[in-house]
C-alpha cells in the first residue's frame, strides 16, 4: 500500500508520468492479486492434505464393522439365490386363478 500511495496519480503530473504511474500501479495490483491467489491455493492444498492424513487413522464405527463381509450374490450349497444368512427357502409357486367379481 505504501508503494501504491507513492505511485498515486496526481493532478499536477504530466501525461508521460501519468502513463508510467498507471502501468506501475497495474503491475503492483496484478502481483498482489497473484500472491493472494497463491496463498489461497496453498491453504486449500494444506487443508486437503491434513484431511487425507487424518482420514486413514480413524476407525469406522457401526454395527457391521466387526462382521466379515460377504457377497450379496453368494449362493448357498443348494444353489438358491437370496439374502445372505437369512435361512429362508424359495417361496412356493401358487396356481393362478381367475378372479370372479360378485355383483352386489
C-alpha positions as CSV (number, residue, x, y, z in Angstrom):
1,X,0.0,0.0,0.0
2,X,2.9,2.3,0.6
3,X,4.1,1.8,-3.0
4,X,0.6,2.4,-4.2
5,X,0.4,5.7,-2.3
6,X,3.8,6.7,-3.6
7,X,2.8,6.0,-7.2
8,X,-0.7,7.5,-6.9
9,X,-1.6,9.7,-9.9
10,X,-1.8,13.4,-9.0
11,X,-3.4,16.3,-10.9
12,X,-0.1,18.0,-11.2
13,X,1.6,15.1,-13.1
14,X,2.2,15.4,-16.8
15,X,0.9,12.8,-19.3
16,X,4.1,10.8,-19.5
17,X,4.3,10.5,-15.7
18,X,0.6,9.5,-15.5
19,X,1.0,6.7,-18.0
20,X,4.2,5.5,-16.2
21,X,2.5,5.5,-12.8
22,X,-0.7,3.8,-14.1
23,X,1.5,1.0,-15.6
24,X,3.3,0.6,-12.3
25,X,0.0,0.6,-10.3
26,X,-1.4,-2.0,-12.7
27,X,1.6,-4.3,-12.2
28,X,1.5,-3.9,-8.4
29,X,-2.2,-4.8,-8.3
30,X,-1.5,-7.8,-10.5
31,X,1.3,-9.0,-8.3
32,X,-0.8,-8.5,-5.2
33,X,-3.7,-10.4,-6.8
34,X,-1.5,-13.4,-7.8
35,X,0.1,-13.6,-4.4
36,X,-3.4,-13.7,-2.8
37,X,-4.4,-16.5,-5.2
38,X,-1.2,-18.4,-4.5
39,X,-1.9,-18.1,-0.7
40,X,-5.5,-19.4,-1.2
41,X,-4.2,-22.3,-3.3
42,X,-1.6,-23.3,-0.7
43,X,-4.2,-23.1,2.1
44,X,-6.6,-25.4,0.1
45,X,-3.7,-27.8,-0.5
46,X,-2.7,-27.9,3.2
47,X,-6.3,-28.4,4.3
48,X,-6.8,-31.3,1.8
49,X,-3.5,-32.9,2.9
50,X,-4.5,-32.7,6.6
51,X,-7.9,-34.2,5.7
52,X,-6.3,-37.1,3.9
53,X,-3.8,-37.6,6.7
54,X,-6.4,-37.9,9.4
55,X,-8.9,-39.9,7.3
56,X,-7.0,-43.2,7.3
57,X,-6.2,-43.2,11.1
58,X,-9.8,-43.2,12.3
59,X,-11.6,-46.4,12.9
60,X,-15.1,-46.8,11.3
61,X,-17.9,-47.0,13.8
62,X,-21.1,-49.1,13.2
63,X,-22.8,-52.4,13.8
64,X,-21.3,-54.2,10.8
65,X,-17.7,-53.3,11.2
66,X,-16.7,-56.5,13.1
67,X,-18.6,-58.8,10.7
68,X,-16.9,-60.4,7.8
69,X,-18.2,-59.0,4.5
70,X,-20.0,-61.5,2.3
71,X,-21.1,-61.1,-1.3
72,X,-24.8,-60.4,-1.8
73,X,-24.7,-62.6,-4.9
74,X,-23.2,-65.6,-3.0
75,X,-25.3,-68.8,-3.3
76,X,-25.8,-71.5,-0.7
77,X,-24.9,-75.1,-1.1
78,X,-28.3,-75.8,-2.5
79,X,-27.7,-73.2,-5.2
80,X,-30.6,-71.0,-4.2
81,X,-30.2,-67.3,-4.5
82,X,-31.4,-65.0,-1.8
83,X,-30.4,-62.8,1.1
84,X,-27.2,-64.0,2.7
85,X,-27.7,-65.7,6.0
86,X,-31.5,-65.5,6.0
87,X,-32.1,-69.2,6.1
88,X,-35.3,-68.8,4.2
89,X,-36.0,-71.0,1.2
90,X,-37.6,-70.2,-2.1
91,X,-41.2,-69.0,-2.0
92,X,-43.8,-71.6,-3.1
93,X,-45.4,-71.3,-6.5
94,X,-49.2,-70.6,-6.4
95,X,-51.5,-71.5,-9.1
96,X,-53.0,-68.5,-10.9
97,X,-56.8,-68.3,-10.7
98,X,-59.3,-66.1,-12.5
99,X,-60.9,-63.6,-10.1
100,X,-64.7,-63.6,-10.1
101,X,-66.4,-60.4,-9.2
102,X,-69.7,-60.5,-7.4
103,X,-72.4,-58.1,-8.5
104,X,-74.0,-56.6,-5.4
